[in-house]
């Protein structure tokens, strides 16, 4: 259901309806909504459309960054690997 909602949000044909739904809840002007929609939905694609699957390569990229920043060693226990 979350995937369907995300796909609905990403469909430009639903932009006006999304504004009608959100406006009374978040009290935003149309101009502010349009800017936010453009940045978060169109440009950044802020929400995953693949059901929220986190790929191993993405996790490895974070681990590599933490190792380079000397926040982590890169080694983990077997129990940490399961998580």
mmCIF file of the N, C-alpha and C atoms, coordinates in Angstrom:
data_MODEL
# 
_entry.id   MODEL 
# 
loop_
_atom_site.group_PDB 
_atom_site.id 
_atom_site.type_symbol 
_atom_site.label_atom_id 
_atom_site.label_alt_id 
_atom_site.label_comp_id 
_atom_site.label_asym_id 
_atom_site.label_entity_id 
_atom_site.label_seq_id 
_atom_site.pdbx_PDB_ins_code 
_atom_site.Cartn_x 
_atom_site.Cartn_y 
_atom_site.Cartn_z 
_atom_site.occupancy 
_atom_site.B_iso_or_equiv 
_atom_site.pdbx_formal_charge 
_atom_site.auth_seq_id 
_atom_site.auth_comp_id 
_atom_site.auth_asym_id 
_atom_site.auth_atom_id 
_atom_site.pdbx_PDB_model_num 
ATOM 1   N N  . UNK A 1 1  ? 0.821  -1.198  0.000   1.00 0.00 ? 1  UNK A N  1 
ATOM 2   C CA . UNK A 1 1  ? 0.000  0.000   0.000   1.00 0.00 ? 1  UNK A CA 1 
ATOM 3   C C  . UNK A 1 1  ? 0.870  1.269   0.000   1.00 0.00 ? 1  UNK A C  1 
ATOM 4   N N  . UNK A 1 2  ? 1.972  1.240   0.745   1.00 0.00 ? 2  UNK A N  1 
ATOM 5   C CA . UNK A 1 2  ? 2.870  2.389   0.770   1.00 0.00 ? 2  UNK A CA 1 
ATOM 6   C C  . UNK A 1 2  ? 3.461  2.644   -0.612  1.00 0.00 ? 2  UNK A C  1 
ATOM 7   N N  . UNK A 1 3  ? 3.812  1.569   -1.301  1.00 0.00 ? 3  UNK A N  1 
ATOM 8   C CA . UNK A 1 3  ? 4.357  1.705   -2.659  1.00 0.00 ? 3  UNK A CA 1 
ATOM 9   C C  . UNK A 1 3  ? 3.326  2.349   -3.580  1.00 0.00 ? 3  UNK A C  1 
ATOM 10  N N  . UNK A 1 4  ? 2.076  1.931   -3.481  1.00 0.00 ? 4  UNK A N  1 
ATOM 11  C CA . UNK A 1 4  ? 1.024  2.505   -4.330  1.00 0.00 ? 4  UNK A CA 1 
ATOM 12  C C  . UNK A 1 4  ? 0.834  3.988   -4.026  1.00 0.00 ? 4  UNK A C  1 
ATOM 13  N N  . UNK A 1 5  ? 0.879  4.342   -2.752  1.00 0.00 ? 5  UNK A N  1 
ATOM 14  C CA . UNK A 1 5  ? 0.730  5.752   -2.376  1.00 0.00 ? 5  UNK A CA 1 
ATOM 15  C C  . UNK A 1 5  ? 1.886  6.586   -2.919  1.00 0.00 ? 5  UNK A C  1 
ATOM 16  N N  . UNK A 1 6  ? 3.082  6.041   -2.832  1.00 0.00 ? 6  UNK A N  1 
ATOM 17  C CA . UNK A 1 6  ? 4.258  6.750   -3.335  1.00 0.00 ? 6  UNK A CA 1 
ATOM 18  C C  . UNK A 1 6  ? 4.168  6.944   -4.848  1.00 0.00 ? 6  UNK A C  1 
ATOM 19  N N  . UNK A 1 7  ? 3.782  5.898   -5.547  1.00 0.00 ? 7  UNK A N  1 
ATOM 20  C CA . UNK A 1 7  ? 3.622  6.006   -6.998  1.00 0.00 ? 7  UNK A CA 1 
ATOM 21  C C  . UNK A 1 7  ? 2.553  7.035   -7.348  1.00 0.00 ? 7  UNK A C  1 
ATOM 22  N N  . UNK A 1 8  ? 1.488  7.078   -6.557  1.00 0.00 ? 8  UNK A N  1 
ATOM 23  C CA . UNK A 1 8  ? 0.423  8.062   -6.782  1.00 0.00 ? 8  UNK A CA 1 
ATOM 24  C C  . UNK A 1 8  ? 0.975  9.479   -6.617  1.00 0.00 ? 8  UNK A C  1 
ATOM 25  N N  . UNK A 1 9  ? 1.775  9.681   -5.577  1.00 0.00 ? 9  UNK A N  1 
ATOM 26  C CA . UNK A 1 9  ? 2.373  11.005  -5.345  1.00 0.00 ? 9  UNK A CA 1 
ATOM 27  C C  . UNK A 1 9  ? 3.286  11.391  -6.503  1.00 0.00 ? 9  UNK A C  1 
ATOM 28  N N  . UNK A 1 10 ? 4.053  10.442  -7.029  1.00 0.00 ? 10 UNK A N  1 
ATOM 29  C CA . UNK A 1 10 ? 4.987  10.727  -8.121  1.00 0.00 ? 10 UNK A CA 1 
ATOM 30  C C  . UNK A 1 10 ? 4.291  10.979  -9.460  1.00 0.00 ? 10 UNK A C  1 
ATOM 31  N N  . UNK A 1 11 ? 3.045  10.624  -9.582  1.00 0.00 ? 11 UNK A N  1 
ATOM 32  C CA . UNK A 1 11 ? 2.317  10.842  -10.838 1.00 0.00 ? 11 UNK A CA 1 
ATOM 33  C C  . UNK A 1 11 ? 1.910  12.314  -10.916 1.00 0.00 ? 11 UNK A C  1 
ATOM 34  N N  . UNK A 1 12 ? 2.457  13.075  -11.865 1.00 0.00 ? 12 UNK A N  1 
ATOM 35  C CA . UNK A 1 12 ? 2.144  14.504  -11.964 1.00 0.00 ? 12 UNK A CA 1 
ATOM 36  C C  . UNK A 1 12 ? 0.646  14.787  -12.115 1.00 0.00 ? 12 UNK A C  1 
ATOM 37  N N  . UNK A 1 13 ? -0.111 13.843  -12.643 1.00 0.00 ? 13 UNK A N  1 
ATOM 38  C CA . UNK A 1 13 ? -1.551 14.040  -12.797 1.00 0.00 ? 13 UNK A CA 1 
ATOM 39  C C  . UNK A 1 13 ? -2.250 14.174  -11.447 1.00 0.00 ? 13 UNK A C  1 
ATOM 40  N N  . UNK A 1 14 ? -1.594 13.742  -10.371 1.00 0.00 ? 14 UNK A N  1 
ATOM 41  C CA . UNK A 1 14 ? -2.207 13.790  -9.034  1.00 0.00 ? 14 UNK A CA 1 
ATOM 42  C C  . UNK A 1 14 ? -1.741 14.974  -8.198  1.00 0.00 ? 14 UNK A C  1 
ATOM 43  N N  . UNK A 1 15 ? -0.912 15.818  -8.752  1.00 0.00 ? 15 UNK A N  1 
ATOM 44  C CA . UNK A 1 15 ? -0.327 16.918  -7.987  1.00 0.00 ? 15 UNK A CA 1 
ATOM 45  C C  . UNK A 1 15 ? -1.387 17.848  -7.401  1.00 0.00 ? 15 UNK A C  1 
ATOM 46  N N  . UNK A 1 16 ? -2.373 18.243  -8.195  1.00 0.00 ? 16 UNK A N  1 
ATOM 47  C CA . UNK A 1 16 ? -3.420 19.144  -7.695  1.00 0.00 ? 16 UNK A CA 1 
ATOM 48  C C  . UNK A 1 16 ? -4.223 18.489  -6.573  1.00 0.00 ? 16 UNK A C  1 
ATOM 49  N N  . UNK A 1 17 ? -4.543 17.224  -6.725  1.00 0.00 ? 17 UNK A N  1 
ATOM 50  C CA . UNK A 1 17 ? -5.298 16.507  -5.693  1.00 0.00 ? 17 UNK A CA 1 
ATOM 51  C C  . UNK A 1 17 ? -4.463 16.383  -4.421  1.00 0.00 ? 17 UNK A C  1 
ATOM 52  N N  . UNK A 1 18 ? -3.180 16.130  -4.571  1.00 0.00 ? 18 UNK A N  1 
ATOM 53  C CA . UNK A 1 18 ? -2.292 16.053  -3.407  1.00 0.00 ? 18 UNK A CA 1 
ATOM 54  C C  . UNK A 1 18 ? -2.296 17.378  -2.661  1.00 0.00 ? 18 UNK A C  1 
ATOM 55  N N  . UNK A 1 19 ? -2.239 18.483  -3.390  1.00 0.00 ? 19 UNK A N  1 
ATOM 56  C CA . UNK A 1 19 ? -2.295 19.796  -2.746  1.00 0.00 ? 19 UNK A CA 1 
ATOM 57  C C  . UNK A 1 19 ? -3.607 19.968  -1.991  1.00 0.00 ? 19 UNK A C  1 
ATOM 58  N N  . UNK A 1 20 ? -4.718 19.579  -2.604  1.00 0.00 ? 20 UNK A N  1 
ATOM 59  C CA . UNK A 1 20 ? -6.023 19.700  -1.947  1.00 0.00 ? 20 UNK A CA 1 
ATOM 60  C C  . UNK A 1 20 ? -6.083 18.887  -0.662  1.00 0.00 ? 20 UNK A C  1 
ATOM 61  N N  . UNK A 1 21 ? -5.433 17.741  -0.648  1.00 0.00 ? 21 UNK A N  1 
ATOM 62  C CA . UNK A 1 21 ? -5.417 16.887  0.545   1.00 0.00 ? 21 UNK A CA 1 
ATOM 63  C C  . UNK A 1 21 ? -4.515 17.480  1.630   1.00 0.00 ? 21 UNK A C  1 
ATOM 64  N N  . UNK A 1 22 ? -3.346 17.941  1.231   1.00 0.00 ? 22 UNK A N  1 
ATOM 65  C CA . UNK A 1 22 ? -2.355 18.403  2.205   1.00 0.00 ? 22 UNK A CA 1 
ATOM 66  C C  . UNK A 1 22 ? -2.583 19.817  2.721   1.00 0.00 ? 22 UNK A C  1 
ATOM 67  N N  . UNK A 1 23 ? -3.081 20.690  1.885   1.00 0.00 ? 23 UNK A N  1 
ATOM 68  C CA . UNK A 1 23 ? -3.165 22.107  2.232   1.00 0.00 ? 23 UNK A CA 1 
ATOM 69  C C  . UNK A 1 23 ? -3.863 22.358  3.571   1.00 0.00 ? 23 UNK A C  1 
ATOM 70  N N  . UNK A 1 24 ? -5.038 21.801  3.828   1.00 0.00 ? 24 UNK A N  1 
ATOM 71  C CA . UNK A 1 24 ? -5.675 22.092  5.117   1.00 0.00 ? 24 UNK A CA 1 
ATOM 72  C C  . UNK A 1 24 ? -4.937 21.475  6.314   1.00 0.00 ? 24 UNK A C  1 
ATOM 73  N N  . UNK A 1 25 ? -4.172 20.437  6.066   1.00 0.00 ? 25 UNK A N  1 
ATOM 74  C CA . UNK A 1 25 ? -3.460 19.764  7.157   1.00 0.00 ? 25 UNK A CA 1 
ATOM 75  C C  . UNK A 1 25 ? -2.155 20.466  7.515   1.00 0.00 ? 25 UNK A C  1 
ATOM 76  N N  . UNK A 1 26 ? -1.467 21.009  6.504   1.00 0.00 ? 26 UNK A N  1 
ATOM 77  C CA . UNK A 1 26 ? -0.166 21.623  6.771   1.00 0.00 ? 26 UNK A CA 1 
ATOM 78  C C  . UNK A 1 26 ? -0.157 23.135  6.531   1.00 0.00 ? 26 UNK A C  1 
ATOM 79  N N  . UNK A 1 27 ? -1.298 23.681  6.111   1.00 0.00 ? 27 UNK A N  1 
ATOM 80  C CA . UNK A 1 27 ? -1.466 25.124  5.955   1.00 0.00 ? 27 UNK A CA 1 
ATOM 81  C C  . UNK A 1 27 ? -0.327 25.746  5.145   1.00 0.00 ? 27 UNK A C  1 
ATOM 82  N N  . UNK A 1 28 ? -0.143 25.258  3.923   1.00 0.00 ? 28 UNK A N  1 
ATOM 83  C CA . UNK A 1 28 ? 0.923  25.733  3.057   1.00 0.00 ? 28 UNK A CA 1 
ATOM 84  C C  . UNK A 1 28 ? 0.314  26.441  1.851   1.00 0.00 ? 28 UNK A C  1 
ATOM 85  N N  . UNK A 1 29 ? 1.012  27.465  1.366   1.00 0.00 ? 29 UNK A N  1 
ATOM 86  C CA . UNK A 1 29 ? 0.538  28.153  0.158   1.00 0.00 ? 29 UNK A CA 1 
ATOM 87  C C  . UNK A 1 29 ? 0.806  27.270  -1.051  1.00 0.00 ? 29 UNK A C  1 
ATOM 88  N N  . UNK A 1 30 ? 0.115  27.545  -2.126  1.00 0.00 ? 30 UNK A N  1 
ATOM 89  C CA . UNK A 1 30 ? 0.331  26.775  -3.351  1.00 0.00 ? 30 UNK A CA 1 
ATOM 90  C C  . UNK A 1 30 ? 1.769  26.962  -3.849  1.00 0.00 ? 30 UNK A C  1 
ATOM 91  N N  . UNK A 1 31 ? 2.269  28.186  -3.743  1.00 0.00 ? 31 UNK A N  1 
ATOM 92  C CA . UNK A 1 31 ? 3.639  28.462  -4.185  1.00 0.00 ? 31 UNK A CA 1 
ATOM 93  C C  . UNK A 1 31 ? 4.654  27.629  -3.391  1.00 0.00 ? 31 UNK A C  1 
ATOM 94  N N  . UNK A 1 32 ? 4.501  27.578  -2.080  1.00 0.00 ? 32 UNK A N  1 
ATOM 95  C CA . UNK A 1 32 ? 5.411  26.787  -1.243  1.00 0.00 ? 32 UNK A CA 1 
ATOM 96  C C  . UNK A 1 32 ? 5.258  25.299  -1.538  1.00 0.00 ? 32 UNK A C  1 
ATOM 97  N N  . UNK A 1 33 ? 4.036  24.856  -1.739  1.00 0.00 ? 33 UNK A N  1 
ATOM 98  C CA . UNK A 1 33 ? 3.795  23.452  -2.083  1.00 0.00 ? 33 UNK A CA 1 
ATOM 99  C C  . UNK A 1 33 ? 4.488  23.099  -3.395  1.00 0.00 ? 33 UNK A C  1 
ATOM 100 N N  . UNK A 1 34 ? 4.322  23.956  -4.404  1.00 0.00 ? 34 UNK A N  1 
ATOM 101 C CA . UNK A 1 34 ? 4.924  23.693  -5.713  1.00 0.00 ? 34 UNK A CA 1 
ATOM 102 C C  . UNK A 1 34 ? 6.449  23.600  -5.613  1.00 0.00 ? 34 UNK A C  1 
ATOM 103 N N  . UNK A 1 35 ? 7.056  24.505  -4.844  1.00 0.00 ? 35 UNK A N  1 
ATOM 104 C CA . UNK A 1 35 ? 8.522  24.460  -4.669  1.00 0.00 ? 35 UNK A CA 1 
ATOM 105 C C  . UNK A 1 35 ? 8.944  23.162  -3.985  1.00 0.00 ? 35 UNK A C  1 
ATOM 106 N N  . UNK A 1 36 ? 8.229  22.794  -2.928  1.00 0.00 ? 36 UNK A N  1 
ATOM 107 C CA . UNK A 1 36 ? 8.554  21.583  -2.178  1.00 0.00 ? 36 UNK A CA 1 
ATOM 108 C C  . UNK A 1 36 ? 8.340  20.343  -3.025  1.00 0.00 ? 36 UNK A C  1 
ATOM 109 N N  . UNK A 1 37 ? 7.245  20.305  -3.762  1.00 0.00 ? 37 UNK A N  1 
ATOM 110 C CA . UNK A 1 37 ? 6.947  19.172  -4.642  1.00 0.00 ? 37 UNK A CA 1 
ATOM 111 C C  . UNK A 1 37 ? 8.046  19.022  -5.691  1.00 0.00 ? 37 UNK A C  1 
ATOM 112 N N  . UNK A 1 38 ? 8.422  20.125  -6.302  1.00 0.00 ? 38 UNK A N  1 
ATOM 113 C CA . UNK A 1 38 ? 9.456  20.094  -7.343  1.00 0.00 ? 38 UNK A CA 1 
ATOM 114 C C  . UNK A 1 38 ? 10.768 19.548  -6.788  1.00 0.00 ? 38 UNK A C  1 
ATOM 115 N N  . UNK A 1 39 ? 11.157 20.026  -5.621  1.00 0.00 ? 39 UNK A N  1 
ATOM 116 C CA . UNK A 1 39 ? 12.437 19.608  -5.042  1.00 0.00 ? 39 UNK A CA 1 
ATOM 117 C C  . UNK A 1 39 ? 12.395 18.164  -4.538  1.00 0.00 ? 39 UNK A C  1 
ATOM 118 N N  . UNK A 1 40 ? 11.383 17.816  -3.741  1.00 0.00 ? 40 UNK A N  1 
ATOM 119 C CA . UNK A 1 40 ? 11.354 16.510  -3.086  1.00 0.00 ? 40 UNK A CA 1 
ATOM 120 C C  . UNK A 1 40 ? 10.822 15.382  -3.959  1.00 0.00 ? 40 UNK A C  1 
ATOM 121 N N  . UNK A 1 41 ? 9.873  15.682  -4.814  1.00 0.00 ? 41 UNK A N  1 
ATOM 122 C CA . UNK A 1 41 ? 9.254  14.635  -5.628  1.00 0.00 ? 41 UNK A CA 1 
ATOM 123 C C  . UNK A 1 41 ? 9.906  14.548  -7.005  1.00 0.00 ? 41 UNK A C  1 
ATOM 124 N N  . UNK A 1 42 ? 9.997  15.674  -7.683  1.00 0.00 ? 42 UNK A N  1 
ATOM 125 C CA . UNK A 1 42 ? 10.498 15.658  -9.058  1.00 0.00 ? 42 UNK A CA 1 
ATOM 126 C C  . UNK A 1 42 ? 12.021 15.517  -9.107  1.00 0.00 ? 42 UNK A C  1 
ATOM 127 N N  . UNK A 1 43 ? 12.735 16.369  -8.380  1.00 0.00 ? 43 UNK A N  1 
ATOM 128 C CA . UNK A 1 43 ? 14.197 16.371  -8.466  1.00 0.00 ? 43 UNK A CA 1 
ATOM 129 C C  . UNK A 1 43 ? 14.846 15.250  -7.644  1.00 0.00 ? 43 UNK A C  1 
ATOM 130 N N  . UNK A 1 44 ? 14.502 15.184  -6.364  1.00 0.00 ? 44 UNK A N  1 
ATOM 131 C CA . UNK A 1 44 ? 15.203 14.262  -5.456  1.00 0.00 ? 44 UNK A CA 1 
ATOM 132 C C  . UNK A 1 44 ? 14.592 12.874  -5.362  1.00 0.00 ? 44 UNK A C  1 
ATOM 133 N N  . UNK A 1 45 ? 13.372 12.717  -5.846  1.00 0.00 ? 45 UNK A N  1 
ATOM 134 C CA . UNK A 1 45 ? 12.679 11.421  -5.722  1.00 0.00 ? 45 UNK A CA 1 
ATOM 135 C C  . UNK A 1 45 ? 12.879 10.877  -4.308  1.00 0.00 ? 45 UNK A C  1 
ATOM 136 N N  . UNK A 1 46 ? 12.365 11.644  -3.353  1.00 0.00 ? 46 UNK A N  1 
ATOM 137 C CA . UNK A 1 46 ? 12.635 11.446  -1.936  1.00 0.00 ? 46 UNK A CA 1 
ATOM 138 C C  . UNK A 1 46 ? 12.203 10.087  -1.385  1.00 0.00 ? 46 UNK A C  1 
ATOM 139 N N  . UNK A 1 47 ? 11.184 9.479   -1.966  1.00 0.00 ? 47 UNK A N  1 
ATOM 140 C CA . UNK A 1 47 ? 10.664 8.222   -1.425  1.00 0.00 ? 47 UNK A CA 1 
ATOM 141 C C  . UNK A 1 47 ? 10.906 7.089   -2.406  1.00 0.00 ? 47 UNK A C  1 
ATOM 142 N N  . UNK A 1 48 ? 11.250 5.937   -1.868  1.00 0.00 ? 48 UNK A N  1 
ATOM 143 C CA . UNK A 1 48 ? 11.518 4.757   -2.697  1.00 0.00 ? 48 UNK A CA 1 
ATOM 144 C C  . UNK A 1 48 ? 10.237 4.258   -3.343  1.00 0.00 ? 48 UNK A C  1 
ATOM 145 N N  . UNK A 1 49 ? 10.354 3.785   -4.573  1.00 0.00 ? 49 UNK A N  1 
ATOM 146 C CA . UNK A 1 49 ? 9.202  3.215   -5.266  1.00 0.00 ? 49 UNK A CA 1 
ATOM 147 C C  . UNK A 1 49 ? 9.332  1.705   -5.427  1.00 0.00 ? 49 UNK A C  1 
ATOM 148 N N  . UNK A 1 50 ? 10.372 1.147   -4.827  1.00 0.00 ? 50 UNK A N  1 
ATOM 149 C CA . UNK A 1 50 ? 10.605 -0.289  -4.950  1.00 0.00 ? 50 UNK A CA 1 
ATOM 150 C C  . UNK A 1 50 ? 10.183 -1.056  -3.702  1.00 0.00 ? 50 UNK A C  1 
ATOM 151 N N  . UNK A 1 51 ? 9.273  -0.484  -2.928  1.00 0.00 ? 51 UNK A N  1 
ATOM 152 C CA . UNK A 1 51 ? 8.810  -1.152  -1.716  1.00 0.00 ? 51 UNK A CA 1 
ATOM 153 C C  . UNK A 1 51 ? 9.722  -0.944  -0.523  1.00 0.00 ? 51 UNK A C  1 
ATOM 154 N N  . UNK A 1 52 ? 10.656 -0.020  -0.645  1.00 0.00 ? 52 UNK A N  1 
ATOM 155 C CA . UNK A 1 52 ? 11.534 0.269   0.480   1.00 0.00 ? 52 UNK A CA 1 
ATOM 156 C C  . UNK A 1 52 ? 12.681 -0.702  0.640   1.00 0.00 ? 52 UNK A C  1 
ATOM 157 N N  . UNK A 1 53 ? 13.022 -1.410  -0.415  1.00 0.00 ? 53 UNK A N  1 
ATOM 158 C CA . UNK A 1 53 ? 14.127 -2.364  -0.359  1.00 0.00 ? 53 UNK A CA 1 
ATOM 159 C C  . UNK A 1 53 ? 15.446 -1.596  -0.267  1.00 0.00 ? 53 UNK A C  1 
ATOM 160 N N  . UNK A 1 54 ? 16.269 -1.969  0.690   1.00 0.00 ? 54 UNK A N  1 
ATOM 161 C CA . UNK A 1 54 ? 17.583 -1.363  0.833   1.00 0.00 ? 54 UNK A CA 1 
ATOM 162 C C  . UNK A 1 54 ? 18.597 -2.320  0.222   1.00 0.00 ? 54 UNK A C  1 
ATOM 163 N N  . UNK A 1 55 ? 19.276 -1.868  -0.776  1.00 0.00 ? 55 UNK A N  1 
ATOM 164 C CA . UNK A 1 55 ? 20.231 -2.721  -1.483  1.00 0.00 ? 55 UNK A CA 1 
ATOM 165 C C  . UNK A 1 55 ? 21.541 -2.832  -0.703  1.00 0.00 ? 55 UNK A C  1 
ATOM 166 N N  . UNK A 1 56 ? 22.177 -4.000  -0.813  1.00 0.00 ? 56 UNK A N  1 
ATOM 167 C CA . UNK A 1 56 ? 23.455 -4.227  -0.141  1.00 0.00 ? 56 UNK A CA 1 
ATOM 168 C C  . UNK A 1 56 ? 24.484 -3.172  -0.542  1.00 0.00 ? 56 UNK A C  1 
ATOM 169 N N  . UNK A 1 57 ? 24.482 -2.785  -1.803  1.00 0.00 ? 57 UNK A N  1 
ATOM 170 C CA . UNK A 1 57 ? 25.455 -1.798  -2.278  1.00 0.00 ? 57 UNK A CA 1 
ATOM 171 C C  . UNK A 1 57 ? 25.258 -0.450  -1.578  1.00 0.00 ? 57 UNK A C  1 
ATOM 172 N N  . UNK A 1 58 ? 24.021 -0.100  -1.273  1.00 0.00 ? 58 UNK A N  1 
ATOM 173 C CA . UNK A 1 58 ? 23.749 1.156   -0.570  1.00 0.00 ? 58 UNK A CA 1 
ATOM 174 C C  . UNK A 1 58 ? 24.277 1.096   0.857   1.00 0.00 ? 58 UNK A C  1 
ATOM 175 N N  . UNK A 1 59 ? 24.040 -0.026  1.513   1.00 0.00 ? 59 UNK A N  1 
ATOM 176 C CA . UNK A 1 59 ? 24.540 -0.204  2.878   1.00 0.00 ? 59 UNK A CA 1 
ATOM 177 C C  . UNK A 1 59 ? 26.067 -0.175  2.875   1.00 0.00 ? 59 UNK A C  1 
ATOM 178 N N  . UNK A 1 60 ? 26.673 -0.853  1.907   1.00 0.00 ? 60 UNK A N  1 
ATOM 179 C CA . UNK A 1 60 ? 28.136 -0.877  1.821   1.00 0.00 ? 60 UNK A CA 1 
ATOM 180 C C  . UNK A 1 60 ? 28.690 0.521   1.601   1.00 0.00 ? 60 UNK A C  1 
ATOM 181 N N  . UNK A 1 61 ? 28.000 1.338   0.824   1.00 0.00 ? 61 UNK A N  1 
ATOM 182 C CA . UNK A 1 61 ? 28.433 2.717   0.612   1.00 0.00 ? 61 UNK A CA 1 
ATOM 183 C C  . UNK A 1 61 ? 28.454 3.505   1.901   1.00 0.00 ? 61 UNK A C  1 
ATOM 184 N N  . UNK A 1 62 ? 27.453 3.326   2.745   1.00 0.00 ? 62 UNK A N  1 
ATOM 185 C CA . UNK A 1 62 ? 27.405 4.005   4.044   1.00 0.00 ? 62 UNK A CA 1 
ATOM 186 C C  . UNK A 1 62 ? 28.549 3.508   4.922   1.00 0.00 ? 62 UNK A C  1 
ATOM 187 N N  . UNK A 1 63 ? 28.744 2.182   4.964   1.00 0.00 ? 63 UNK A N  1 
ATOM 188 C CA . UNK A 1 63 ? 29.833 1.608   5.763   1.00 0.00 ? 63 UNK A CA 1 
ATOM 189 C C  . UNK A 1 63 ? 31.178 2.172   5.295   1.00 0.00 ? 63 UNK A C  1 
ATOM 190 N N  . UNK A 1 64 ? 31.397 2.213   3.991   1.00 0.00 ? 64 UNK A N  1 
ATOM 191 C CA . UNK A 1 64 ? 32.654 2.748   3.455   1.00 0.00 ? 64 UNK A CA 1 
ATOM 192 C C  . UNK A 1 64 ? 32.866 4.196   3.868   1.00 0.00 ? 64 UNK A C  1 
ATOM 193 N N  . UNK A 1 65 ? 31.814 4.990   3.846   1.00 0.00 ? 65 UNK A N  1 
ATOM 194 C CA . UNK A 1 65 ? 31.918 6.393   4.264   1.00 0.00 ? 65 UNK A CA 1 
ATOM 195 C C  . UNK A 1 65 ? 32.268 6.504   5.740   1.00 0.00 ? 65 UNK A C  1 
ATOM 196 N N  . UNK A 1 66 ? 31.658 5.657   6.565   1.00 0.00 ? 66 UNK A N  1 
ATOM 197 C CA . UNK A 1 66 ? 31.950 5.668   8.003   1.00 0.00 ? 66 UNK A CA 1 
ATOM 198 C C  . UNK A 1 66 ? 33.392 5.247   8.276   1.00 0.00 ? 66 UNK A C  1 
ATOM 199 N N  . UNK A 1 67 ? 33.879 4.288   7.519   1.00 0.00 ? 67 UNK A N  1 
ATOM 200 C CA . UNK A 1 67 ? 35.273 3.850   7.674   1.00 0.00 ? 67 UNK A CA 1 
ATOM 201 C C  . UNK A 1 67 ? 36.214 4.981   7.274   1.00 0.00 ? 67 UNK A C  1 
ATOM 202 N N  . UNK A 1 68 ? 35.943 5.624   6.143   1.00 0.00 ? 68 UNK A N  1 
ATOM 203 C CA . UNK A 1 68 ? 36.799 6.738   5.700   1.00 0.00 ? 68 UNK A CA 1 
ATOM 204 C C  . UNK A 1 68 ? 36.790 7.880   6.716   1.00 0.00 ? 68 UNK A C  1 
ATOM 205 N N  . UNK A 1 69 ? 35.646 8.086   7.365   1.00 0.00 ? 69 UNK A N  1 
ATOM 206 C CA . UNK A 1 69 ? 35.542 9.149   8.367   1.00 0.00 ? 69 UNK A CA 1 
ATOM 207 C C  . UNK A 1 69 ? 36.088 8.703   9.723   1.00 0.00 ? 69 UNK A C  1 
ATOM 208 N N  . UNK A 1 70 ? 36.562 7.468   9.787   1.00 0.00 ? 70 UNK A N  1 
ATOM 209 C CA . UNK A 1 70 ? 37.116 6.876   11.008  1.00 0.00 ? 70 UNK A CA 1 
ATOM 210 C C  . UNK A 1 70 ? 36.103 6.794   12.139  1.00 0.00 ? 70 UNK A C  1 
ATOM 211 N N  . UNK A 1 71 ? 34.843 6.626   11.764  1.00 0.00 ? 71 UNK A N  1 
ATOM 212 C CA . UNK A 1 71 ? 33.767 6.442   12.736  1.00 0.00 ? 71 UNK A CA 1 
ATOM 213 C C  . UNK A 1 71 ? 33.553 4.958   12.985  1.00 0.00 ? 71 UNK A C  1 
ATOM 214 N N  . UNK A 1 72 ? 33.921 4.131   12.016  1.00 0.00 ? 72 UNK A N  1 
ATOM 215 C CA . UNK A 1 72 ? 33.780 2.676   12.127  1.00 0.00 ? 72 UNK A CA 1 
ATOM 216 C C  . UNK A 1 72 ? 35.023 2.023   11.541  1.00 0.00 ? 72 UNK A C  1 
ATOM 217 N N  . UNK A 1 73 ? 35.236 0.783   11.928  1.00 0.00 ? 73 UNK A N  1 
ATOM 218 C CA . UNK A 1 73 ? 36.421 0.068   11.443  1.00 0.00 ? 73 UNK A CA 1 
ATOM 219 C C  . UNK A 1 73 ? 36.143 -0.719  10.170  1.00 0.00 ? 73 UNK A C  1 
ATOM 220 N N  . UNK A 1 74 ? 34.890 -0.992  9.897   1.00 0.00 ? 74 UNK A N  1 
ATOM 221 C CA . UNK A 1 74 ? 34.543 -1.793  8.728   1.00 0.00 ? 74 UNK A CA 1 
ATOM 222 C C  . UNK A 1 74 ? 34.330 -3.242  9.067   1.00 0.00 ? 74 UNK A C  1 
ATOM 223 N N  . UNK A 1 75 ? 34.866 -3.684  10.194  1.00 0.00 ? 75 UNK A N  1 
ATOM 224 C CA . UNK A 1 75 ? 34.677 -5.069  10.630  1.00 0.00 ? 75 UNK A CA 1 
ATOM 225 C C  . UNK A 1 75 ? 33.441 -5.142  11.516  1.00 0.00 ? 75 UNK A C  1 
ATOM 226 N N  . UNK A 1 76 ? 32.694 -6.231  11.392  1.00 0.00 ? 76 UNK A N  1 
ATOM 227 C CA . UNK A 1 76 ? 31.534 -6.405  12.251  1.00 0.00 ? 76 UNK A CA 1 
ATOM 228 C C  . UNK A 1 76 ? 31.399 -7.876  12.623  1.00 0.00 ? 76 UNK A C  1 
ATOM 229 N N  . UNK A 1 77 ? 30.697 -8.101  13.723  1.00 0.00 ? 77 UNK A N  1 
ATOM 230 C CA . UNK A 1 77 ? 30.492 -9.467  14.202  1.00 0.00 ? 77 UNK A CA 1 
ATOM 231 C C  . UNK A 1 77 ? 29.418 -10.149 13.359  1.00 0.00 ? 77 UNK A C  1 
ATOM 232 N N  . UNK A 1 78 ? 29.313 -11.458 13.516  1.00 0.00 ? 78 UNK A N  1 
ATOM 233 C CA . UNK A 1 78 ? 28.314 -12.215 12.770  1.00 0.00 ? 78 UNK A CA 1 
ATOM 234 C C  . UNK A 1 78 ? 26.904 -11.734 13.103  1.00 0.00 ? 78 UNK A C  1 
ATOM 235 N N  . UNK A 1 79 ? 26.648 -11.413 14.360  1.00 0.00 ? 79 UNK A N  1 
ATOM 236 C CA . UNK A 1 79 ? 25.315 -10.939 14.736  1.00 0.00 ? 79 UNK A CA 1 
ATOM 237 C C  . UNK A 1 79 ? 24.999 -9.594  14.104  1.00 0.00 ? 79 UNK A C  1 
ATOM 238 N N  . UNK A 1 80 ? 26.010 -8.732  13.949  1.00 0.00 ? 80 UNK A N  1 
ATOM 239 C CA . UNK A 1 80 ? 25.788 -7.446  13.298  1.00 0.00 ? 80 UNK A CA 1 
ATOM 240 C C  . UNK A 1 80 ? 25.494 -7.637  11.814  1.00 0.00 ? 80 UNK A C  1 
ATOM 241 N N  . UNK A 1 81 ? 26.093 -8.651  11.195  1.00 0.00 ? 81 UNK A N  1 
ATOM 242 C CA . UNK A 1 81 ? 25.856 -8.925  9.783   1.00 0.00 ? 81 UNK A CA 1 
ATOM 243 C C  . UNK A 1 81 ? 24.417 -9.331  9.536   1.00 0.00 ? 81 UNK A C  1 
ATOM 244 N N  . UNK A 1 82 ? 23.819 -10.045 10.481  1.00 0.00 ? 82 UNK A N  1 
ATOM 245 C CA . UNK A 1 82 ? 22.436 -10.486 10.347  1.00 0.00 ? 82 UNK A CA 1 
ATOM 246 C C  . UNK A 1 82 ? 21.484 -9.314  10.375  1.00 0.00 ? 82 UNK A C  1 
ATOM 247 N N  . UNK A 1 83 ? 21.801 -8.322  11.208  1.00 0.00 ? 83 UNK A N  1 
ATOM 248 C CA . UNK A 1 83 ? 20.947 -7.145  11.305  1.00 0.00 ? 83 UNK A CA 1 
ATOM 249 C C  . UNK A 1 83 ? 21.014 -6.391  10.015  1.00 0.00 ? 83 UNK A C  1 
# 
